[in-house]
Amino acid sequence: MKPFIPILALFLLPLCGLTQDKDSPTSEEGGAKNPFPLQKYYAEKAPPGKIRKMLSRFHFGLTTGYGITSFQHFLNGYSVNQGAGNPSISDGNSAYGNWISNAAPTNADANFKVPSDTDKLGFRSKTGAMPAGFTLDFNFKYFRIGGGYSFEFLSIGDFEPLTYGGKIQPYKLGQPSALLRKFYGKASVPFYTNDRLILLADLQVGSFKFKSNFNTDLIKPQLFYNLGVKVEYGLSEFLQVYVRPSYEIKSYEIAVGGGSIKHSMNTAFLTVGFTYSIPELPRCFIENCHAQVNHSHGNKSYRSRIHPIYRKQNPGTGENYPNSLPKK
């Protein structure tokens, strides 16, 4: 009898297995008899809105700073007459004063005269420049393109002669200040980046125009070129501050008598500013949500509610917030 029991078990076990396989629910994901369909727990995330994603590529900025301008010109074809007070220049027919901002006929009397063929006959002034304006950039793959609009206040110093300094007096403008309007296009290429810091080679090309104390009917400005390095520090995913040392080359010509005089106004600038971009993700709609990083609710992603623009943040671990979880 005892040897019969193991033999009977060998026949019954396969039958039990078949019955169990037949009655058990399918293990395929999403099957009709799967008691835990995974699609109910792992929702596919919806991409950010196309309009908002496009707007997030624009960076709006404000900038200001200070610069030192080397305001210089050469008097090719003009002689210098030094009488009492400011010197005057002559083209051989008439004498003119204020050939810097508004050339006008004047008295040609002189106690000392320098002929027009004198080498390096000209004047130079150190001028302070204070710009203020706004910028707009668009992030396109690995570089940025954009433009800017600014005003620049000039505090113009006396024009010292390049030669005959003991015999020719400095020229003093009656109104030693001016206001420039500048409009330019710009392009930036990053060459170093880390979690917070970005270094960019930044080029600006544009036009300028005098808005005060200069006779624009006589003046023809040239295009200006400004090349600098922009050191940008990210306070958050949508707010950055930066400092930008740069050198700018610009000039203009002023009509004087039958000719013209070219004035160069090359400037070394140090500017500072900030840029702001519209966040790609909308703010979390749950008022008591304390997530400190970008996160999801359902199939949509949101940014943290506790990310004010005035606090330093780390996109990887969240904001430097008093209630942050302690580091392990």
Contacts in CASP RR format, 6 or more apart in sequence:
PFRMAT RR
TARGET T0000
AUTHOR 0000-0000-0000
METHOD contacts of the structure
MODEL  1
MKPFIPILALFLLPLCGLTQDKDSPTSEEGGAKNPFPLQKYYAEKAPPGK
IRKMLSRFHFGLTTGYGITSFQHFLNGYSVNQGAGNPSISDGNSAYGNWI
SNAAPTNADANFKVPSDTDKLGFRSKTGAMPAGFTLDFNFKYFRIGGGYS
FEFLSIGDFEPLTYGGKIQPYKLGQPSALLRKFYGKASVPFYTNDRLILL
ADLQVGSFKFKSNFNTDLIKPQLFYNLGVKVEYGLSEFLQVYVRPSYEIK
SYEIAVGGGSIKHSMNTAFLTVGFTYSIPELPRCFIENCHAQVNHSHGNK
SYRSRIHPIYRKQNPGTGENYPNSLPKK
25 31 0 8 1.000
25 33 0 8 1.000
25 34 0 8 1.000
25 35 0 8 1.000
26 32 0 8 1.000
26 33 0 8 1.000
26 34 0 8 1.000
27 34 0 8 1.000
28 34 0 8 1.000
29 37 0 8 1.000
29 38 0 8 1.000
29 39 0 8 1.000
30 37 0 8 1.000
30 38 0 8 1.000
30 39 0 8 1.000
31 37 0 8 1.000
43 298 0 8 1.000
43 299 0 8 1.000
44 299 0 8 1.000
45 296 0 8 1.000
45 299 0 8 1.000
45 300 0 8 1.000
45 301 0 8 1.000
46 299 0 8 1.000
46 300 0 8 1.000
47 53 0 8 1.000
48 280 0 8 1.000
48 281 0 8 1.000
48 301 0 8 1.000
52 278 0 8 1.000
52 280 0 8 1.000
52 281 0 8 1.000
52 282 0 8 1.000
53 280 0 8 1.000
55 278 0 8 1.000
56 238 0 8 1.000
56 277 0 8 1.000
56 278 0 8 1.000
56 279 0 8 1.000
56 280 0 8 1.000
57 138 0 8 1.000
57 139 0 8 1.000
57 140 0 8 1.000
57 277 0 8 1.000
58 136 0 8 1.000
58 137 0 8 1.000
58 138 0 8 1.000
58 139 0 8 1.000
58 277 0 8 1.000
58 278 0 8 1.000
59 135 0 8 1.000
59 136 0 8 1.000
59 137 0 8 1.000
59 138 0 8 1.000
59 139 0 8 1.000
59 144 0 8 1.000
59 240 0 8 1.000
59 275 0 8 1.000
59 276 0 8 1.000
59 277 0 8 1.000
60 134 0 8 1.000
60 135 0 8 1.000
60 136 0 8 1.000
60 275 0 8 1.000
60 276 0 8 1.000
60 277 0 8 1.000
61 134 0 8 1.000
61 135 0 8 1.000
61 136 0 8 1.000
61 273 0 8 1.000
61 274 0 8 1.000
61 275 0 8 1.000
61 276 0 8 1.000
62 133 0 8 1.000
62 134 0 8 1.000
62 135 0 8 1.000
62 273 0 8 1.000
62 274 0 8 1.000
63 131 0 8 1.000
63 132 0 8 1.000
63 133 0 8 1.000
63 134 0 8 1.000
63 135 0 8 1.000
63 150 0 8 1.000
63 244 0 8 1.000
63 271 0 8 1.000
63 272 0 8 1.000
63 273 0 8 1.000
64 130 0 8 1.000
64 131 0 8 1.000
64 132 0 8 1.000
64 133 0 8 1.000
64 271 0 8 1.000
64 272 0 8 1.000
64 273 0 8 1.000
65 130 0 8 1.000
65 131 0 8 1.000
65 132 0 8 1.000
65 269 0 8 1.000
65 270 0 8 1.000
65 271 0 8 1.000
65 272 0 8 1.000
66 128 0 8 1.000
66 129 0 8 1.000
66 130 0 8 1.000
66 269 0 8 1.000
66 270 0 8 1.000
66 271 0 8 1.000
67 128 0 8 1.000
67 129 0 8 1.000
67 130 0 8 1.000
67 131 0 8 1.000
67 267 0 8 1.000
67 268 0 8 1.000
67 269 0 8 1.000
67 270 0 8 1.000
68 126 0 8 1.000
68 127 0 8 1.000
68 128 0 8 1.000
68 129 0 8 1.000
68 267 0 8 1.000
68 268 0 8 1.000
69 126 0 8 1.000
69 127 0 8 1.000
69 128 0 8 1.000
69 129 0 8 1.000
69 154 0 8 1.000
69 265 0 8 1.000
69 266 0 8 1.000
69 267 0 8 1.000
70 124 0 8 1.000
70 126 0 8 1.000
70 127 0 8 1.000
70 264 0 8 1.000
70 265 0 8 1.000
70 266 0 8 1.000
70 267 0 8 1.000
71 124 0 8 1.000
71 125 0 8 1.000
71 126 0 8 1.000
71 127 0 8 1.000
71 156 0 8 1.000
71 157 0 8 1.000
71 159 0 8 1.000
71 263 0 8 1.000
71 264 0 8 1.000
71 265 0 8 1.000
72 122 0 8 1.000
72 123 0 8 1.000
72 124 0 8 1.000
72 125 0 8 1.000
72 162 0 8 1.000
72 263 0 8 1.000
72 264 0 8 1.000
73 100 0 8 1.000
73 122 0 8 1.000
73 123 0 8 1.000
73 261 0 8 1.000
73 262 0 8 1.000
73 263 0 8 1.000
73 264 0 8 1.000
74 120 0 8 1.000
74 121 0 8 1.000
74 122 0 8 1.000
74 162 0 8 1.000
74 261 0 8 1.000
74 262 0 8 1.000
75 89 0 8 1.000
75 99 0 8 1.000
75 116 0 8 1.000
75 121 0 8 1.000
75 122 0 8 1.000
75 123 0 8 1.000
75 261 0 8 1.000
76 116 0 8 1.000
76 121 0 8 1.000
77 91 0 8 1.000
77 116 0 8 1.000
77 117 0 8 1.000
78 89 0 8 1.000
78 90 0 8 1.000
78 91 0 8 1.000
78 99 0 8 1.000
78 116 0 8 1.000
78 121 0 8 1.000
78 256 0 8 1.000
78 261 0 8 1.000
79 89 0 8 1.000
79 90 0 8 1.000
79 92 0 8 1.000
79 113 0 8 1.000
79 114 0 8 1.000
79 115 0 8 1.000
79 116 0 8 1.000
79 118 0 8 1.000
80 87 0 8 1.000
80 88 0 8 1.000
80 89 0 8 1.000
80 90 0 8 1.000
80 113 0 8 1.000
80 114 0 8 1.000
80 121 0 8 1.000
80 122 0 8 1.000
80 161 0 8 1.000
80 164 0 8 1.000
80 168 0 8 1.000
81 87 0 8 1.000
81 88 0 8 1.000
81 89 0 8 1.000
81 90 0 8 1.000
81 95 0 8 1.000
81 108 0 8 1.000
81 109 0 8 1.000
81 110 0 8 1.000
81 112 0 8 1.000
81 113 0 8 1.000
82 110 0 8 1.000
82 111 0 8 1.000
82 112 0 8 1.000
82 113 0 8 1.000
82 114 0 8 1.000
82 167 0 8 1.000
82 168 0 8 1.000
82 169 0 8 1.000
83 109 0 8 1.000
83 110 0 8 1.000
83 111 0 8 1.000
83 112 0 8 1.000
84 111 0 8 1.000
85 169 0 8 1.000
86 97 0 8 1.000
86 169 0 8 1.000
86 171 0 8 1.000
86 172 0 8 1.000
87 161 0 8 1.000
87 168 0 8 1.000
87 169 0 8 1.000
87 171 0 8 1.000
88 95 0 8 1.000
88 96 0 8 1.000
88 97 0 8 1.000
88 106 0 8 1.000
88 107 0 8 1.000
88 108 0 8 1.000
88 110 0 8 1.000
89 95 0 8 1.000
89 96 0 8 1.000
89 97 0 8 1.000
89 99 0 8 1.000
89 256 0 8 1.000
90 96 0 8 1.000
90 108 0 8 1.000
90 116 0 8 1.000
91 256 0 8 1.000
91 257 0 8 1.000
91 258 0 8 1.000
91 259 0 8 1.000
92 116 0 8 1.000
93 257 0 8 1.000
94 105 0 8 1.000
94 108 0 8 1.000
94 257 0 8 1.000
95 105 0 8 1.000
95 106 0 8 1.000
95 107 0 8 1.000
95 108 0 8 1.000
96 103 0 8 1.000
96 104 0 8 1.000
96 105 0 8 1.000
96 106 0 8 1.000
96 256 0 8 1.000
96 257 0 8 1.000
97 103 0 8 1.000
97 104 0 8 1.000
97 105 0 8 1.000
97 106 0 8 1.000
98 104 0 8 1.000
98 173 0 8 1.000
98 174 0 8 1.000
99 254 0 8 1.000
99 256 0 8 1.000
99 261 0 8 1.000
100 159 0 8 1.000
100 171 0 8 1.000
100 173 0 8 1.000
100 254 0 8 1.000
100 263 0 8 1.000
101 173 0 8 1.000
101 175 0 8 1.000
101 178 0 8 1.000
101 210 0 8 1.000
101 213 0 8 1.000
101 214 0 8 1.000
101 215 0 8 1.000
101 254 0 8 1.000
102 214 0 8 1.000
102 215 0 8 1.000
102 218 0 8 1.000
103 215 0 8 1.000
103 218 0 8 1.000
103 254 0 8 1.000
103 255 0 8 1.000
103 256 0 8 1.000
103 257 0 8 1.000
112 164 0 8 1.000
112 167 0 8 1.000
112 168 0 8 1.000
114 121 0 8 1.000
114 163 0 8 1.000
114 164 0 8 1.000
114 168 0 8 1.000
118 163 0 8 1.000
119 163 0 8 1.000
120 162 0 8 1.000
120 163 0 8 1.000
121 162 0 8 1.000
121 163 0 8 1.000
122 161 0 8 1.000
122 162 0 8 1.000
122 163 0 8 1.000
123 159 0 8 1.000
123 160 0 8 1.000
123 161 0 8 1.000
123 162 0 8 1.000
123 170 0 8 1.000
123 171 0 8 1.000
124 159 0 8 1.000
124 160 0 8 1.000
124 162 0 8 1.000
125 156 0 8 1.000
125 157 0 8 1.000
125 158 0 8 1.000
125 159 0 8 1.000
125 160 0 8 1.000
126 157 0 8 1.000
127 154 0 8 1.000
127 155 0 8 1.000
127 156 0 8 1.000
127 157 0 8 1.000
127 265 0 8 1.000
128 154 0 8 1.000
128 155 0 8 1.000
128 156 0 8 1.000
129 152 0 8 1.000
129 153 0 8 1.000
129 154 0 8 1.000
129 155 0 8 1.000
129 267 0 8 1.000
129 269 0 8 1.000
130 152 0 8 1.000
130 153 0 8 1.000
130 155 0 8 1.000
131 150 0 8 1.000
131 151 0 8 1.000
131 152 0 8 1.000
131 153 0 8 1.000
131 182 0 8 1.000
131 269 0 8 1.000
131 271 0 8 1.000
132 150 0 8 1.000
132 151 0 8 1.000
132 152 0 8 1.000
133 148 0 8 1.000
133 149 0 8 1.000
133 150 0 8 1.000
133 151 0 8 1.000
134 148 0 8 1.000
134 149 0 8 1.000
134 150 0 8 1.000
135 146 0 8 1.000
135 147 0 8 1.000
135 148 0 8 1.000
135 186 0 8 1.000
135 275 0 8 1.000
136 146 0 8 1.000
136 147 0 8 1.000
136 148 0 8 1.000
137 144 0 8 1.000
137 145 0 8 1.000
137 146 0 8 1.000
137 147 0 8 1.000
137 186 0 8 1.000
137 188 0 8 1.000
137 275 0 8 1.000
138 144 0 8 1.000
138 145 0 8 1.000
138 146 0 8 1.000
142 189 0 8 1.000
142 190 0 8 1.000
143 187 0 8 1.000
143 188 0 8 1.000
143 189 0 8 1.000
143 190 0 8 1.000
144 186 0 8 1.000
144 187 0 8 1.000
144 188 0 8 1.000
144 189 0 8 1.000
144 200 0 8 1.000
145 186 0 8 1.000
145 187 0 8 1.000
145 188 0 8 1.000
146 185 0 8 1.000
146 186 0 8 1.000
146 187 0 8 1.000
147 184 0 8 1.000
147 185 0 8 1.000
147 186 0 8 1.000
147 204 0 8 1.000
148 182 0 8 1.000
148 183 0 8 1.000
148 184 0 8 1.000
148 185 0 8 1.000
148 186 0 8 1.000
148 204 0 8 1.000
149 182 0 8 1.000
149 183 0 8 1.000
150 181 0 8 1.000
150 182 0 8 1.000
151 179 0 8 1.000
151 180 0 8 1.000
151 181 0 8 1.000
151 182 0 8 1.000
151 211 0 8 1.000
152 179 0 8 1.000
152 180 0 8 1.000
152 181 0 8 1.000
152 182 0 8 1.000
152 208 0 8 1.000
153 177 0 8 1.000
153 178 0 8 1.000
153 179 0 8 1.000
153 180 0 8 1.000
154 177 0 8 1.000
154 178 0 8 1.000
154 179 0 8 1.000
154 180 0 8 1.000
155 176 0 8 1.000
155 177 0 8 1.000
156 173 0 8 1.000
156 176 0 8 1.000
156 177 0 8 1.000
156 178 0 8 1.000
157 173 0 8 1.000
157 176 0 8 1.000
158 170 0 8 1.000
158 171 0 8 1.000
158 172 0 8 1.000
158 173 0 8 1.000
158 176 0 8 1.000
159 170 0 8 1.000
159 171 0 8 1.000
159 172 0 8 1.000
159 173 0 8 1.000
160 170 0 8 1.000
161 168 0 8 1.000
161 169 0 8 1.000
161 170 0 8 1.000
175 213 0 8 1.000
177 212 0 8 1.000
177 213 0 8 1.000
178 210 0 8 1.000
178 211 0 8 1.000
178 212 0 8 1.000
178 213 0 8 1.000
178 214 0 8 1.000
179 210 0 8 1.000
179 211 0 8 1.000
179 212 0 8 1.000
179 213 0 8 1.000
180 208 0 8 1.000
180 209 0 8 1.000
180 210 0 8 1.000
180 211 0 8 1.000
181 208 0 8 1.000
181 209 0 8 1.000
181 210 0 8 1.000
181 211 0 8 1.000
182 206 0 8 1.000
182 207 0 8 1.000
182 208 0 8 1.000
182 224 0 8 1.000
183 206 0 8 1.000
183 207 0 8 1.000
183 208 0 8 1.000
184 204 0 8 1.000
184 205 0 8 1.000
184 206 0 8 1.000
184 207 0 8 1.000
184 224 0 8 1.000
184 226 0 8 1.000
185 204 0 8 1.000
185 205 0 8 1.000
185 206 0 8 1.000
186 202 0 8 1.000
186 203 0 8 1.000
186 204 0 8 1.000
186 205 0 8 1.000
187 202 0 8 1.000
187 203 0 8 1.000
188 200 0 8 1.000
188 201 0 8 1.000
188 202 0 8 1.000
188 203 0 8 1.000
188 230 0 8 1.000
189 200 0 8 1.000
189 201 0 8 1.000
190 198 0 8 1.000
190 199 0 8 1.000
190 200 0 8 1.000
191 199 0 8 1.000
191 200 0 8 1.000
191 201 0 8 1.000
192 198 0 8 1.000
192 199 0 8 1.000
193 199 0 8 1.000
195 314 0 8 1.000
195 315 0 8 1.000
196 233 0 8 1.000
196 234 0 8 1.000
197 231 0 8 1.000
197 232 0 8 1.000
197 233 0 8 1.000
197 234 0 8 1.000
198 230 0 8 1.000
198 231 0 8 1.000
198 232 0 8 1.000
198 233 0 8 1.000
198 234 0 8 1.000
198 240 0 8 1.000
199 229 0 8 1.000
199 230 0 8 1.000
199 231 0 8 1.000
199 232 0 8 1.000
200 229 0 8 1.000
200 230 0 8 1.000
200 232 0 8 1.000
201 227 0 8 1.000
201 228 0 8 1.000
201 229 0 8 1.000
201 230 0 8 1.000
202 227 0 8 1.000
202 228 0 8 1.000
202 229 0 8 1.000
202 230 0 8 1.000
202 244 0 8 1.000
202 246 0 8 1.000
203 225 0 8 1.000
203 226 0 8 1.000
203 227 0 8 1.000
203 228 0 8 1.000
204 224 0 8 1.000
204 225 0 8 1.000
204 226 0 8 1.000
204 227 0 8 1.000
204 246 0 8 1.000
204 248 0 8 1.000
205 223 0 8 1.000
205 224 0 8 1.000
205 225 0 8 1.000
205 226 0 8 1.000
206 223 0 8 1.000
206 224 0 8 1.000
206 225 0 8 1.000
207 221 0 8 1.000
207 223 0 8 1.000
207 224 0 8 1.000
208 221 0 8 1.000
208 224 0 8 1.000
208 250 0 8 1.000
209 216 0 8 1.000
209 221 0 8 1.000
210 216 0 8 1.000
210 219 0 8 1.000
210 221 0 8 1.000
215 254 0 8 1.000
218 254 0 8 1.000
218 255 0 8 1.000
218 256 0 8 1.000
219 252 0 8 1.000
219 253 0 8 1.000
219 254 0 8 1.000
219 255 0 8 1.000
220 252 0 8 1.000
220 253 0 8 1.000
220 254 0 8 1.000
220 255 0 8 1.000
220 260 0 8 1.000
221 250 0 8 1.000
221 251 0 8 1.000
221 252 0 8 1.000
222 250 0 8 1.000
222 251 0 8 1.000
222 252 0 8 1.000
222 253 0 8 1.000
223 250 0 8 1.000
224 248 0 8 1.000
224 249 0 8 1.000
224 250 0 8 1.000
225 248 0 8 1.000
225 249 0 8 1.000
225 250 0 8 1.000
226 246 0 8 1.000
226 247 0 8 1.000
226 248 0 8 1.000
226 249 0 8 1.000
226 269 0 8 1.000
227 246 0 8 1.000
227 247 0 8 1.000
227 248 0 8 1.000
228 244 0 8 1.000
228 245 0 8 1.000
228 246 0 8 1.000
228 247 0 8 1.000
229 244 0 8 1.000
229 245 0 8 1.000
229 246 0 8 1.000
230 242 0 8 1.000
230 243 0 8 1.000
230 244 0 8 1.000
231 242 0 8 1.000
231 243 0 8 1.000
231 244 0 8 1.000
232 240 0 8 1.000
232 241 0 8 1.000
232 242 0 8 1.000
232 275 0 8 1.000
233 240 0 8 1.000
233 241 0 8 1.000
233 242 0 8 1.000
234 240 0 8 1.000
234 241 0 8 1.000
235 241 0 8 1.000
235 309 0 8 1.000
235 310 0 8 1.000
235 311 0 8 1.000
235 312 0 8 1.000
235 313 0 8 1.000
236 307 0 8 1.000
236 309 0 8 1.000
236 311 0 8 1.000
236 312 0 8 1.000
236 313 0 8 1.000
237 279 0 8 1.000
237 303 0 8 1.000
237 307 0 8 1.000
237 313 0 8 1.000
237 315 0 8 1.000
238 276 0 8 1.000
238 277 0 8 1.000
238 278 0 8 1.000
238 279 0 8 1.000
238 309 0 8 1.000
239 274 0 8 1.000
239 275 0 8 1.000
239 276 0 8 1.000
239 309 0 8 1.000
240 274 0 8 1.000
240 275 0 8 1.000
240 276 0 8 1.000
241 272 0 8 1.000
241 273 0 8 1.000
241 274 0 8 1.000
242 272 0 8 1.000
242 273 0 8 1.000
242 274 0 8 1.000
242 275 0 8 1.000
243 270 0 8 1.000
243 271 0 8 1.000
243 272 0 8 1.000
243 273 0 8 1.000
244 269 0 8 1.000
244 270 0 8 1.000
244 271 0 8 1.000
244 272 0 8 1.000
244 273 0 8 1.000
245 268 0 8 1.000
245 269 0 8 1.000
245 270 0 8 1.000
246 268 0 8 1.000
246 269 0 8 1.000
246 270 0 8 1.000
246 271 0 8 1.000
247 266 0 8 1.000
247 267 0 8 1.000
247 268 0 8 1.000
247 269 0 8 1.000
248 266 0 8 1.000
248 267 0 8 1.000
248 268 0 8 1.000
248 269 0 8 1.000
249 264 0 8 1.000
249 266 0 8 1.000
250 264 0 8 1.000
250 265 0 8 1.000
250 266 0 8 1.000
250 267 0 8 1.000
251 262 0 8 1.000
251 263 0 8 1.000
251 264 0 8 1.000
251 265 0 8 1.000
252 262 0 8 1.000
252 263 0 8 1.000
252 265 0 8 1.000
253 260 0 8 1.000
253 261 0 8 1.000
253 262 0 8 1.000
253 263 0 8 1.000
254 260 0 8 1.000
254 261 0 8 1.000
254 263 0 8 1.000
276 309 0 8 1.000
279 303 0 8 1.000
281 294 0 8 1.000
281 301 0 8 1.000
281 302 0 8 1.000
281 303 0 8 1.000
282 302 0 8 1.000
282 303 0 8 1.000
283 302 0 8 1.000
283 303 0 8 1.000
283 305 0 8 1.000
284 291 0 8 1.000
284 295 0 8 1.000
284 297 0 8 1.000
284 302 0 8 1.000
284 303 0 8 1.000
284 304 0 8 1.000
284 305 0 8 1.000
285 297 0 8 1.000
285 302 0 8 1.000
286 297 0 8 1.000
286 305 0 8 1.000
287 305 0 8 1.000
289 295 0 8 1.000
289 304 0 8 1.000
289 305 0 8 1.000
290 305 0 8 1.000
290 306 0 8 1.000
290 323 0 8 1.000
291 304 0 8 1.000
291 305 0 8 1.000
292 304 0 8 1.000
292 306 0 8 1.000
292 307 0 8 1.000
292 317 0 8 1.000
292 318 0 8 1.000
292 319 0 8 1.000
292 321 0 8 1.000
292 324 0 8 1.000
293 304 0 8 1.000
293 315 0 8 1.000
293 316 0 8 1.000
293 317 0 8 1.000
293 318 0 8 1.000
294 301 0 8 1.000
294 302 0 8 1.000
294 303 0 8 1.000
294 304 0 8 1.000
294 315 0 8 1.000
295 301 0 8 1.000
295 302 0 8 1.000
295 304 0 8 1.000
296 302 0 8 1.000
304 318 0 8 1.000
304 319 0 8 1.000
306 319 0 8 1.000
306 321 0 8 1.000
307 313 0 8 1.000
307 318 0 8 1.000
307 319 0 8 1.000
311 319 0 8 1.000
311 320 0 8 1.000
311 321 0 8 1.000
312 319 0 8 1.000
312 320 0 8 1.000
313 319 0 8 1.000
313 320 0 8 1.000
314 320 0 8 1.000
318 324 0 8 1.000
END
